[in-house]
Amino acid sequence: MALSVKIVLIDFHTHTTASDGALQPSEMIERALARNIELLAITDHDTVAGYQAAADYYTHKSSSMRLLSGVEFSCRWSGTTIHVLGLDMDVAAPVMREGLARLDRARRERGIKIAQRLEKQGFPGALEGARAEAGTSQLGRPHFATWMVEQGHVADHSQAFDRYLGQGKIGDVKAFWPGLAEVTEWIVAAGGVAILAHPLKYRFTRMKLRRLVIDFAAAGGAAIELLSGRQSPDQTGQLARLATELELEVSLGSDFHRDAPYAAQLGVELPPLDGLRGVWERFATSSPAPGA
């Protein structure tokens, strides 16, 4: 008789309607419980509103799942927008409240700049339209994309980003973000763990990516995402070698925003680590890691 092996799922990179995700915080909790996820972090862009709403909802649930505070911070490094995940922070710490307030102002200022650029391209009303799409969520480029689709300016979100909002396009406004080192220091000062999100998404050369990770670690960064959404085994291997070389922990996240045909679903299975240390080992779980 074959022995059954329990699959342990965690997820340290998720988004709700508090930023650019499709699920309400309560729906995210229900989805995670249905998936039997053991460790979950809500990491909306530059806000803890999604985490706080999820935590309030989860208080009334009976489950062994552990919910961690989280944010996906926007910052700058070498002229590029970089995302750093803050995990298990004291969200009430003064440094965190001040940092998030600064990022909220930056997002509003960036939104104005994006709208001005789009209007010069013949798309008037972009700011009002994007704000209406965002509602109480943090204003971001996906809200501009949704507005552009609804107005018939582009066929879909992909076209909006490919032509106007993606990296290097007119709507890619970076100047308002604080620096990588500063954001990383906020996370550490608030008692959290700083994780470099989706390192391969920046499309750096290996040498430039290595410089980024070195600077991140020097500022207090603890880990890089080993898995983020869907990626190939070769990409995972590249990141594992980088983490080993620079003696960093690794993290796992789906980068879940919504259900879509080619998107990763919520929850990531713990992989064999081959000598690496998972950031999840900092947090108590009811099950051992594979191979333990």
C-alpha positions as CSV (number, residue, x, y, z in Angstrom):
1,M,0.0,0.0,0.0
2,A,1.5,3.3,-1.1
3,L,2.1,5.9,1.6
4,S,0.3,9.2,1.2
5,V,2.4,12.3,1.4
6,K,0.9,15.5,2.6
7,I,1.4,18.5,0.3
8,V,2.2,21.6,2.3
9,L,1.0,24.8,0.7
10,I,2.1,28.4,1.6
11,D,1.8,31.7,-0.2
12,F,3.8,34.9,0.7
13,H,2.7,37.0,-2.3
14,T,-1.0,37.7,-2.9
15,H,-3.2,40.7,-3.9
16,T,-6.7,41.6,-3.0
17,T,-9.1,44.4,-4.1
18,A,-7.2,46.7,-1.8
19,S,-4.7,47.1,-4.7
20,D,-5.1,45.4,-8.0
21,G,-6.5,41.9,-7.1
22,A,-9.9,40.6,-7.9
23,L,-10.8,39.0,-4.6
24,Q,-12.1,40.8,-1.6
25,P,-9.9,40.2,1.5
26,S,-12.6,37.9,3.0
27,E,-12.7,36.0,-0.3
28,M,-8.9,35.6,-0.2
29,I,-9.2,34.1,3.3
30,E,-12.0,31.7,2.2
31,R,-10.0,30.6,-0.9
32,A,-6.9,30.0,1.2
33,L,-8.9,27.9,3.7
34,A,-10.4,25.9,0.9
35,R,-7.0,25.3,-0.5
36,N,-5.7,24.2,2.9
37,I,-2.9,26.8,2.9
38,E,-0.9,26.7,6.1
39,L,0.9,30.1,5.9
40,L,-0.6,33.1,4.0
41,A,0.5,36.7,3.6
42,I,-1.6,39.4,2.0
43,T,0.9,41.7,0.1
44,D,-1.1,44.4,-1.6
45,H,0.8,47.2,-3.4
46,D,1.9,49.9,-1.0
47,T,-1.0,49.3,1.5
48,V,-1.9,47.2,4.5
49,A,-5.6,47.8,4.0
50,G,-6.2,44.3,2.5
51,Y,-4.2,42.6,5.2
52,Q,-6.1,44.5,8.0
53,A,-9.5,43.6,6.5
54,A,-8.4,40.0,6.0
55,A,-7.2,39.8,9.6
56,D,-10.4,41.2,11.0
57,Y,-12.4,38.6,9.0
58,Y,-10.1,35.8,9.9
59,T,-10.5,36.5,13.6
60,H,-13.9,34.9,13.5
61,K,-12.6,31.8,11.8
62,S,-11.5,28.5,13.4
63,S,-8.4,27.4,11.5
64,S,-4.7,26.5,12.0
65,M,-3.7,28.7,9.1
66,R,-1.4,31.5,10.1
67,L,-2.0,34.9,8.4
68,L,1.0,37.2,8.2
69,S,1.0,40.9,7.6
70,G,2.6,42.0,4.3
71,V,3.0,44.7,1.7
72,E,4.5,44.8,-1.8
73,F,6.5,48.0,-1.7
74,S,7.4,50.0,-4.8
75,C,10.9,51.5,-4.9
76,R,13.7,52.5,-7.2
77,W,17.1,51.0,-8.0
78,S,19.3,52.0,-10.9
79,G,16.5,53.8,-12.7
80,T,14.1,50.8,-12.5
81,T,11.0,50.2,-10.4
82,I,11.7,47.3,-8.0
83,H,9.2,45.5,-5.8
84,V,10.2,44.4,-2.2
85,L,7.9,42.3,-0.1
86,G,7.7,43.2,3.6
87,L,6.5,40.2,5.6
88,D,5.4,39.9,9.3
89,M,5.9,43.6,10.1
90,D,4.4,45.6,12.9
91,V,2.0,47.5,10.7
92,A,1.4,50.0,13.4
93,A,5.1,50.9,13.8
94,P,5.7,54.6,13.2
95,V,8.2,53.9,10.5
96,M,5.7,51.8,8.7
97,R,2.8,54.2,9.0
98,E,5.0,57.1,7.7
99,G,6.4,55.0,4.9
100,L,3.0,53.8,3.7
101,A,1.7,57.4,3.9
102,R,4.6,58.5,1.7
103,L,3.9,55.8,-0.8
104,D,0.2,56.7,-0.9
105,R,1.1,60.3,-1.8
106,A,3.6,59.0,-4.4
107,R,0.9,56.9,-6.0
108,R,-1.5,59.8,-6.2
109,E,1.2,62.0,-7.7
110,R,2.2,59.3,-10.1
111,G,-1.4,58.9,-11.2
112,I,-1.6,62.5,-12.1
113,K,1.6,62.3,-14.1
114,I,0.4,59.1,-15.9
115,A,-2.9,60.8,-16.8
116,Q,-1.1,63.9,-18.1
117,R,1.0,61.7,-20.4
118,L,-2.0,59.8,-21.6
119,E,-3.9,63.0,-22.3
120,K,-1.1,64.1,-24.5
121,Q,-1.6,60.9,-26.5
122,G,-5.2,61.7,-27.1
123,F,-6.9,60.1,-24.0
124,P,-8.6,62.8,-22.0
125,G,-10.3,62.0,-18.7
126,A,-7.8,59.3,-17.8
127,L,-7.3,60.3,-14.2
128,E,-11.0,60.5,-13.3
129,G,-11.6,57.2,-15.1
130,A,-8.8,55.4,-13.4
131,R,-9.8,56.8,-10.0
132,A,-13.4,55.6,-10.6
133,E,-12.0,52.1,-11.4
134,A,-9.8,52.1,-8.3
135,G,-12.5,53.2,-5.9
136,T,-11.0,52.7,-2.4
137,S,-8.1,50.7,-3.8
138,Q,-4.6,52.0,-4.3
139,L,-4.4,53.7,-7.7
140,G,-2.2,51.8,-10.1
141,R,-1.6,51.3,-13.8
142,P,-4.0,48.4,-14.0
143,H,-6.9,50.8,-13.2
144,F,-5.7,53.0,-16.1
145,A,-5.6,49.9,-18.3
146,T,-9.2,48.9,-17.3
147,W,-10.4,52.4,-18.1
148,M,-8.7,52.4,-21.5
149,V,-10.3,49.0,-22.4
150,E,-13.7,50.2,-21.3
151,Q,-13.3,53.4,-23.4
152,G,-12.3,51.4,-26.4
153,H,-8.8,52.9,-26.6
154,V,-7.2,49.4,-26.5
155,A,-8.5,45.9,-27.0
156,D,-7.4,44.5,-23.6
157,H,-5.1,44.9,-20.6
158,S,-2.1,43.4,-22.5
159,Q,-2.4,45.9,-25.3
160,A,-2.7,48.8,-22.8
161,F,0.6,47.8,-21.2
162,D,2.3,46.8,-24.4
163,R,1.6,50.2,-26.0
164,Y,1.2,52.7,-23.1
165,L,1.7,51.5,-19.5
166,G,4.4,48.8,-19.5
167,Q,8.1,49.2,-18.7
168,G,9.7,51.9,-20.8
169,K,6.3,53.2,-22.1
170,I,4.9,56.6,-21.5
171,G,2.9,55.5,-18.5
172,D,5.8,53.9,-16.8
173,V,6.5,56.7,-14.2
174,K,9.2,55.9,-11.7
175,A,10.4,59.1,-10.2
176,F,8.0,59.2,-7.3
177,W,9.2,56.0,-5.5
178,P,11.7,56.0,-2.6
179,G,15.0,54.1,-3.0
180,L,15.4,50.4,-2.5
181,A,17.7,50.7,0.5
182,E,15.3,53.1,2.3
183,V,12.2,50.8,1.8
184,T,14.2,47.8,2.9
185,E,15.3,49.6,6.0
186,W,11.6,50.5,6.8
187,I,10.7,46.8,6.8
188,V,13.5,45.8,9.0
189,A,12.9,48.7,11.5
190,A,9.2,47.5,11.8
191,G,10.4,44.0,12.7
192,G,9.7,42.5,9.4
193,V,11.4,40.3,6.8
194,A,12.4,42.0,3.5
195,I,12.1,39.8,0.3
196,L,13.1,40.8,-3.2
197,A,10.0,40.1,-5.3
198,H,10.1,38.2,-8.7
199,P,13.8,38.9,-9.4
200,L,13.7,37.7,-13.0
201,K,10.8,40.0,-13.9
202,Y,13.1,43.0,-14.2
203,R,14.9,41.3,-17.2
204,F,18.4,42.3,-15.9
205,T,21.5,40.7,-17.1
206,R,22.9,38.2,-14.6
207,M,25.6,40.6,-13.6
208,K,23.1,43.5,-13.0
209,L,20.7,41.2,-11.1
210,R,23.6,40.1,-8.9
211,R,24.4,43.7,-8.1
212,L,20.8,44.4,-7.3
213,V,20.7,41.5,-4.9
214,I,24.0,42.5,-3.3
215,D,22.7,46.0,-2.7
216,F,19.4,44.6,-1.3
217,A,21.2,42.3,1.1
218,A,23.5,45.2,2.2
219,A,20.4,47.2,3.1
220,G,19.0,44.4,5.3
221,G,17.2,42.2,2.8
222,A,16.8,38.6,3.9
223,A,15.5,36.6,1.0
224,I,14.6,36.4,-2.7
225,E,11.6,34.8,-4.2
226,L,12.6,31.4,-5.5
227,L,9.2,30.9,-7.0
228,S,6.8,33.6,-8.1
229,G,3.8,32.7,-10.2
230,R,4.6,30.4,-13.1
231,Q,8.3,30.0,-14.1
232,S,10.5,27.3,-15.7
233,P,12.8,24.9,-13.7
234,D,15.8,26.6,-15.3
235,Q,14.7,30.0,-13.9
236,T,14.2,28.5,-10.5
237,G,17.6,26.9,-10.7
238,Q,19.2,30.3,-11.5
239,L,17.6,31.9,-8.5
240,A,18.6,29.0,-6.2
241,R,22.2,29.4,-7.3
242,L,22.0,33.2,-6.7
243,A,20.6,32.7,-3.2
244,T,23.2,30.1,-2.4
245,E,26.1,32.3,-3.6
246,L,24.9,35.3,-1.6
247,E,23.7,33.3,1.4
248,L,20.1,34.5,1.3
249,E,16.9,32.8,2.3
250,V,14.3,32.0,-0.3
251,S,10.5,32.7,-0.4
252,L,7.6,31.4,-2.4
253,G,4.5,33.2,-3.7
254,S,1.9,32.8,-6.4
255,D,1.6,36.6,-7.1
256,F,-2.1,35.8,-7.2
257,H,-4.3,38.6,-8.5
258,R,-7.2,36.8,-10.1
259,D,-8.3,33.5,-11.7
260,A,-7.0,33.4,-15.3
261,P,-6.2,30.6,-17.8
262,Y,-2.4,30.9,-17.5
263,A,-2.1,32.4,-14.0
264,A,-0.8,30.5,-11.0
265,Q,-3.5,29.6,-8.5
266,L,-3.3,30.5,-4.9
267,G,-0.8,28.5,-2.9
268,V,2.7,27.2,-3.6
269,E,3.9,23.7,-2.7
270,L,7.1,23.6,-0.6
271,P,9.9,22.3,-2.8
272,P,13.1,20.4,-1.8
273,L,15.6,23.1,-0.8
274,D,18.9,21.4,-1.4
275,G,20.7,23.3,1.3
276,L,18.7,26.6,1.0
277,R,16.8,28.0,3.9
278,G,13.2,28.9,3.4
279,V,11.9,32.1,4.9
280,W,8.8,30.2,6.1
281,E,11.1,28.3,8.5
282,R,10.9,31.5,10.7
283,F,7.3,30.9,11.3
284,A,5.7,27.9,13.1
285,T,3.9,25.4,10.9
286,S,2.0,22.3,11.9
287,S,3.8,20.2,9.3
288,P,7.5,19.6,8.6
289,A,9.1,20.7,5.3
290,P,9.4,18.0,2.7
291,G,12.2,15.6,3.5
292,A,12.4,16.6,7.2
